[in-house]
Amino acid sequence: MSGDVPSVSVEVVFAVPERQVLLSIDVPEGSTVAEVIALSGMAAQFPDAGLESLPVGIWGRVVARSRIVANGDRVEIYRTLPEDPKRIRRELAMSGRTMRDGADDQNED
């Protein structure tokens, strides 16, 4: 095996409200987060998502795309939320309602 580039196993995950994808792939050791995302083919599965401009992380912590991945890392691509859920919960709590109540109110239209 001399001359072969060692590899690491990682996961890549991205989700939109109607669909989520988690891929397990092997990439060359020393690959960056950006390279892992490119190698995963995730952009082809979500062509309109603009993955190249979304924040990314590893195991729930935002990282730079230049970060080198390690064996077992889960690379996460974070989509922008339309509204801040913490702000919504705070406003609902101040009015004595919950997220469930708020969701029900929105569906009554």
Backbone as JSON, one array per atom type, in Angstrom:
{
  "sequence": "MSGDVPSVSVEVVFAVPERQVLLSIDVPEGSTVAEVIALSGMAAQFPDAGLESLPVGIWGRVVARSRIVANGDRVEIYRTLPEDPKRIRRELAMSGRTMRDGADDQNED",
  "N": [[0.81, -1.21, 0.0], [2.15, 1.14, -0.09], [2.49, 4.46, -1.17], [-0.19, 4.81, -1.52], [-2.72, 7.09, -0.59], [-3.59, 7.7, 2.7], [-6.89, 7.39, 4.12], [-9.78, 9.0, 5.65], [-12.82, 8.46, 7.41], [-15.82, 10.17, 7.16], [-18.88, 11.97, 7.89], [-21.37, 13.75, 6.07], [-23.81, 16.2, 6.31], [-26.94, 17.67, 5.47], [-29.94, 19.56, 5.5], [-33.24, 20.4, 4.49], [-36.55, 21.73, 5.03], [-38.27, 19.78, 3.86], [-36.68, 17.58, 3.33], [-33.85, 15.58, 4.23], [-30.38, 14.79, 4.15], [-27.87, 12.49, 4.88], [-24.66, 11.57, 4.45], [-22.16, 9.07, 4.36], [-18.78, 9.11, 3.83], [-15.52, 8.29, 2.5], [-12.57, 10.11, 2.59], [-9.52, 11.62, 1.36], [-6.88, 11.67, 3.73], [-6.2, 14.68, 5.44], [-7.94, 16.28, 4.1], [-9.97, 19.2, 3.63], [-12.83, 20.85, 5.14], [-14.27, 22.13, 3.09], [-13.39, 20.65, 0.85], [-14.38, 18.13, 1.51], [-17.15, 18.6, 1.42], [-17.41, 19.18, -1.31], [-16.54, 16.72, -2.43], [-18.56, 15.09, -1.51], [-20.77, 15.43, -3.11], [-23.02, 16.76, -2.4], [-23.92, 19.26, -3.27], [-25.0, 18.75, -5.76], [-27.27, 17.38, -5.07], [-28.77, 19.3, -3.84], [-29.21, 21.66, -5.61], [-30.2, 24.3, -5.66], [-29.72, 25.4, -3.2], [-27.48, 26.91, -2.57], [-25.09, 26.05, -1.3], [-22.38, 26.7, -1.13], [-22.16, 29.13, 0.11], [-23.2, 28.92, 2.63], [-23.02, 28.66, 6.25], [-20.8, 26.35, 7.95], [-20.13, 23.43, 9.96], [-18.65, 21.26, 12.46], [-19.82, 18.62, 14.22], [-21.76, 20.3, 15.52], [-20.43, 22.68, 16.04], [-19.45, 25.72, 14.72], [-17.18, 26.0, 12.05], [-14.28, 26.93, 10.08], [-14.2, 26.68, 6.52], [-11.76, 25.86, 5.69], [-10.78, 24.16, 7.55], [-9.18, 21.18, 8.57], [-10.42, 17.91, 8.32], [-11.12, 15.21, 10.62], [-10.93, 11.67, 11.25], [-14.11, 10.26, 11.65], [-15.47, 12.65, 11.97], [-18.41, 14.72, 11.7], [-19.53, 16.58, 9.2], [-21.38, 19.42, 8.98], [-23.77, 21.27, 7.22], [-25.15, 24.35, 7.49], [-28.29, 25.71, 7.11], [-29.87, 28.88, 6.54], [-32.15, 30.1, 8.88], [-35.56, 31.15, 8.59], [-36.62, 32.73, 10.63], [-35.57, 33.71, 13.93], [-35.6, 31.17, 16.21], [-35.32, 31.35, 19.01], [-36.08, 33.99, 19.58], [-38.75, 33.9, 18.77], [-39.82, 31.99, 20.57], [-39.42, 33.38, 22.98], [-41.09, 35.63, 22.63], [-43.58, 34.34, 22.43], [-43.72, 33.16, 24.97], [-43.87, 35.44, 26.57], [-46.4, 36.24, 25.98], [-47.83, 34.25, 27.1], [-48.12, 31.92, 25.66], [-47.2, 28.89, 23.83], [-44.75, 27.28, 21.65], [-46.19, 25.34, 20.3], [-48.82, 26.32, 20.57], [-48.47, 28.68, 19.15], [-47.88, 27.68, 16.59], [-50.27, 26.43, 16.04], [-51.96, 28.65, 15.93], [-51.01, 29.87, 13.62], [-51.83, 28.11, 11.67], [-54.53, 28.4, 11.51], [-55.49, 30.15, 9.63]],
  "CA": [[0.0, 0.0, 0.0], [2.94, 2.36, -0.11], [2.07, 5.33, -2.26], [-1.61, 5.1, -1.36], [-3.01, 8.16, 0.37], [-4.51, 7.23, 3.75], [-8.18, 8.08, 4.1], [-10.56, 9.1, 6.88], [-14.27, 8.34, 7.2], [-16.58, 11.3, 7.71], [-20.27, 12.13, 7.45], [-21.77, 15.09, 5.62], [-25.26, 16.29, 6.5], [-27.65, 18.91, 5.14], [-31.39, 19.34, 5.52], [-34.23, 21.44, 4.25], [-37.75, 21.24, 5.73], [-38.9, 18.61, 3.27], [-35.74, 16.5, 3.03], [-32.53, 15.63, 4.84], [-29.45, 13.8, 3.59], [-26.67, 12.23, 5.64], [-23.8, 10.7, 3.66], [-20.89, 8.63, 4.93], [-17.8, 9.0, 2.75], [-14.1, 8.25, 2.81], [-11.86, 11.18, 1.89], [-8.09, 11.56, 1.65], [-6.42, 12.31, 4.97], [-5.76, 16.05, 5.19], [-8.99, 17.02, 3.37], [-10.63, 20.29, 4.35], [-14.3, 20.81, 5.14], [-14.71, 22.5, 1.74], [-13.13, 19.52, -0.03], [-15.32, 17.06, 1.88], [-18.46, 18.96, 0.88], [-17.34, 19.01, -2.76], [-16.45, 15.29, -2.73], [-19.8, 14.42, -1.12], [-21.8, 15.57, -4.13], [-24.21, 17.34, -1.78], [-24.4, 20.4, -4.08], [-25.83, 18.22, -6.85], [-28.56, 16.97, -4.5], [-29.47, 20.52, -3.45], [-28.61, 22.66, -6.5], [-30.7, 25.65, -5.43], [-29.51, 25.77, -1.8], [-26.33, 27.81, -2.39], [-24.27, 25.47, -0.23], [-21.05, 27.3, -1.05], [-22.17, 30.35, 0.93], [-23.8, 28.66, 3.94], [-22.07, 28.32, 7.32], [-20.55, 24.93, 8.13], [-19.63, 23.08, 11.27], [-18.34, 19.87, 12.78], [-20.46, 18.25, 15.47], [-22.48, 21.4, 16.17], [-19.58, 23.87, 16.25], [-19.12, 26.37, 13.46], [-15.75, 25.96, 11.72], [-13.92, 27.48, 8.76], [-14.16, 25.68, 5.45], [-10.37, 25.44, 5.52], [-10.46, 23.24, 8.65], [-8.88, 19.79, 8.2], [-11.32, 16.98, 9.01], [-10.53, 14.04, 11.26], [-11.73, 10.46, 11.15], [-15.3, 10.27, 12.5], [-16.14, 13.97, 12.01], [-19.66, 14.94, 10.96], [-19.54, 17.91, 8.61], [-22.76, 19.89, 8.91], [-23.99, 22.48, 6.44], [-26.26, 24.99, 8.18], [-29.09, 26.63, 6.29], [-30.35, 30.05, 7.24], [-33.54, 29.97, 9.32], [-36.31, 32.35, 8.24], [-36.77, 33.54, 11.84], [-34.82, 33.22, 15.07], [-36.51, 30.43, 17.08], [-35.25, 31.85, 20.39], [-36.9, 35.2, 19.65], [-40.16, 33.5, 18.67], [-40.2, 31.38, 21.85], [-39.47, 34.44, 23.99], [-42.31, 36.42, 22.41], [-44.73, 33.51, 22.79], [-43.74, 33.02, 26.44], [-44.32, 36.71, 27.14], [-47.85, 36.34, 25.78], [-48.46, 33.11, 27.76], [-48.36, 30.83, 24.7], [-46.04, 28.02, 23.56], [-44.51, 27.07, 20.22], [-47.32, 24.55, 19.8], [-49.93, 27.26, 20.44], [-48.13, 29.59, 18.07], [-48.0, 26.96, 15.32], [-51.7, 26.22, 15.8], [-52.54, 29.93, 15.53], [-50.64, 30.16, 12.25], [-52.54, 27.21, 10.77], [-55.97, 28.67, 11.52], [-55.86, 31.04, 8.54]],
  "C": [[0.84, 1.26, 0.0], [2.58, 3.17, -1.33], [0.59, 5.66, -2.2], [-1.79, 6.2, -0.33], [-3.96, 7.6, 1.42], [-5.82, 8.03, 3.69], [-8.79, 8.12, 5.49], [-12.03, 8.99, 6.5], [-14.97, 9.49, 7.89], [-18.02, 11.22, 7.24], [-20.47, 13.56, 7.01], [-23.29, 15.14, 5.71], [-25.77, 17.67, 6.11], [-29.13, 18.6, 5.11], [-32.12, 20.6, 5.14], [-35.52, 20.91, 4.86], [-38.33, 19.95, 5.16], [-37.97, 17.41, 3.05], [-34.42, 16.68, 3.77], [-31.67, 14.51, 4.25], [-28.24, 13.71, 4.52], [-25.87, 11.2, 4.85], [-22.56, 10.32, 4.45], [-19.93, 8.43, 3.76], [-16.39, 8.88, 3.3], [-13.41, 9.3, 1.96], [-10.37, 11.06, 2.21], [-7.76, 12.27, 2.96], [-5.87, 13.69, 4.63], [-6.78, 16.88, 4.42], [-9.59, 18.1, 4.26], [-12.14, 20.09, 4.32], [-14.82, 21.12, 3.75], [-14.52, 21.34, 0.76], [-14.09, 18.37, 0.25], [-16.69, 17.35, 1.29], [-18.48, 18.75, -0.64], [-17.33, 17.53, -3.14], [-17.76, 14.55, -2.43], [-20.87, 14.46, -2.21], [-23.09, 16.2, -3.6], [-24.78, 18.49, -2.62], [-25.29, 19.92, -5.22], [-27.21, 17.79, -6.34], [-29.42, 18.16, -4.1], [-28.96, 21.68, -4.3], [-29.04, 24.1, -6.24], [-30.41, 26.17, -4.01], [-28.35, 26.74, -1.59], [-25.39, 27.34, -1.31], [-22.92, 26.15, -0.05], [-21.01, 28.54, -0.16], [-22.77, 30.14, 2.33], [-22.73, 28.35, 4.99], [-21.95, 26.8, 7.44], [-20.02, 24.68, 9.53], [-19.26, 21.62, 11.35], [-18.92, 19.59, 14.15], [-21.04, 19.44, 16.23], [-21.66, 22.64, 16.45], [-19.18, 24.44, 14.9], [-17.6, 26.36, 13.27], [-15.53, 26.62, 10.37], [-13.9, 26.34, 7.75], [-12.75, 25.15, 5.21], [-9.92, 24.45, 6.61], [-10.23, 21.83, 8.11], [-9.8, 18.87, 9.0], [-10.53, 15.82, 9.6], [-11.46, 12.85, 11.08], [-12.91, 10.54, 12.13], [-16.01, 11.6, 12.6], [-17.46, 13.91, 11.25], [-19.65, 16.38, 10.5], [-21.0, 18.31, 8.4], [-22.81, 21.19, 8.11], [-25.27, 23.11, 7.0], [-27.0, 25.93, 7.24], [-29.57, 27.78, 7.16], [-31.82, 29.83, 7.63], [-34.28, 31.26, 8.99], [-36.52, 33.29, 9.43], [-35.98, 32.9, 12.97], [-35.76, 32.49, 16.04], [-36.48, 30.89, 18.53], [-36.12, 33.09, 20.56], [-38.38, 34.83, 19.62], [-40.63, 32.89, 19.99], [-40.34, 32.42, 22.95], [-40.75, 35.26, 23.85], [-43.56, 35.62, 22.77], [-44.85, 33.36, 24.3], [-44.26, 34.29, 27.1], [-45.83, 36.86, 27.0], [-48.59, 35.14, 26.39], [-48.75, 31.95, 26.83], [-47.09, 30.0, 24.56], [-45.84, 27.93, 22.05], [-45.67, 26.31, 19.6], [-48.54, 25.46, 19.6], [-49.69, 28.19, 19.27], [-48.29, 28.94, 16.71], [-49.47, 26.75, 14.99], [-52.37, 27.51, 15.32], [-52.23, 30.24, 14.07], [-51.42, 29.31, 11.27], [-54.04, 27.48, 10.7], [-56.42, 29.53, 10.35], [-56.6, 30.32, 7.44]]
}
